[in-house]
Amino acid sequence: MSTSEISISELAAMSERTVIDVREVDEYIEGHVPGAINIALSELVGREEECALGPVVYVICQAGGRSLRACGHLSTIPALDGTTFINVAGGTGMWIVEGHEVATGDTAS
């Protein structure tokens, strides 16, 4: 099964989006996509049902590797069959390089 991907530019152009950031808490606090919810990859097993946040959920990390693994894992969970998980290529690092707004702190807002 292949995982769909979108670019940072495509994510940034969306007026509404649901984003899960799978980086560790300290990385997330330093800077994340505004509105992103943090569920670290290291804590994902056992918290999968928290990821059922809508029909399409974008998953981001620092560069794209951890989020790709998270998408692969989440797509195997039967309880999440109604949700499509899409990897954000380039991750938060590219989000920052491209000059998009960055939120800090430990909350999604």
C-alpha positions as CSV (number, residue, x, y, z in Angstrom):
1,M,0.0,0.0,0.0
2,S,1.4,3.4,-0.9
3,T,0.9,6.5,1.1
4,S,-0.3,9.7,-0.5
5,E,1.9,12.8,-0.1
6,I,1.4,16.5,-0.4
7,S,3.9,19.3,-0.5
8,I,4.4,22.1,2.0
9,S,3.0,24.6,-0.5
10,E,-0.1,22.5,-1.0
11,L,-0.6,22.3,2.8
12,A,0.0,26.0,3.3
13,A,-2.6,26.9,0.6
14,M,-5.4,25.1,2.5
15,S,-7.8,27.3,4.4
16,E,-8.8,24.3,6.6
17,R,-6.7,21.3,7.4
18,T,-6.3,18.8,10.2
19,V,-2.6,18.1,11.0
20,I,-1.0,15.7,13.3
21,D,2.7,16.4,14.2
22,V,4.4,13.2,15.1
23,R,7.7,14.8,16.3
24,E,8.6,14.6,20.0
25,V,7.1,17.1,22.4
26,D,10.3,19.2,22.7
27,E,10.5,19.6,18.9
28,Y,6.8,20.5,18.7
29,I,7.1,23.1,21.4
30,E,10.0,24.8,19.5
31,G,7.8,25.4,16.5
32,H,5.0,23.7,14.6
33,V,2.4,24.3,11.9
34,P,-0.4,26.4,13.5
35,G,-3.2,24.2,14.6
36,A,-1.2,20.9,14.5
37,I,-1.9,18.4,17.2
38,N,1.1,16.6,18.7
39,I,1.0,12.9,19.0
40,A,4.7,11.8,19.0
41,L,5.5,8.7,16.8
42,S,7.1,7.2,20.0
43,E,3.6,7.4,21.6
44,L,1.5,6.5,18.6
45,V,0.9,2.9,19.4
46,G,-2.0,2.8,21.7
47,R,-3.2,6.3,20.8
48,E,-4.3,5.6,17.2
49,E,-7.9,6.3,17.8
50,E,-7.0,9.8,18.8
51,C,-6.0,10.3,15.1
52,A,-9.6,9.9,13.8
53,L,-10.0,13.6,13.5
54,G,-11.8,13.8,10.2
55,P,-12.0,12.2,6.7
56,V,-8.5,13.5,5.8
57,V,-5.6,14.0,8.2
58,Y,-2.2,15.4,7.2
59,V,0.7,13.9,9.1
60,I,3.9,15.9,9.5
61,C,7.3,15.5,11.2
62,Q,10.6,17.3,10.8
63,A,11.5,16.1,7.3
64,G,9.0,13.5,6.2
65,G,10.4,10.1,7.4
66,R,8.6,9.7,10.7
67,S,5.3,11.0,9.3
68,L,5.6,8.5,6.4
69,R,6.0,5.7,9.0
70,A,3.1,7.0,11.0
71,C,0.8,7.2,7.9
72,G,1.8,3.6,7.1
73,H,0.9,2.4,10.6
74,L,-2.3,4.3,10.9
75,S,-3.6,3.1,7.5
76,T,-3.5,-0.5,9.0
77,I,-5.8,0.2,11.9
78,P,-9.3,-1.1,11.2
79,A,-10.9,1.5,13.5
80,L,-9.5,4.3,11.2
81,D,-10.8,2.9,7.9
82,G,-12.9,6.1,7.5
83,T,-9.8,8.4,7.7
84,T,-7.2,9.0,4.9
85,F,-3.8,9.8,6.3
86,I,-1.6,11.9,4.0
87,N,2.2,12.5,4.5
88,V,3.5,16.0,4.3
89,A,6.7,15.8,2.3
90,G,9.5,18.1,3.5
91,G,8.0,18.4,7.0
92,T,8.2,21.2,9.5
93,G,11.8,22.0,8.4
94,M,10.6,22.9,4.9
95,W,7.5,24.7,6.3
96,I,10.0,27.0,8.2
97,V,12.4,27.3,5.2
98,E,9.5,28.4,3.0
99,G,8.6,31.2,5.5
100,H,5.2,30.0,6.7
101,E,3.8,31.0,10.1
102,V,5.1,28.9,13.0
103,A,3.3,28.4,16.3
104,T,5.3,27.7,19.5
105,G,4.3,26.2,22.8
106,D,2.6,23.0,23.8
107,T,-0.9,23.6,22.3
108,A,-2.4,23.4,18.8
109,S,-3.8,26.9,18.9
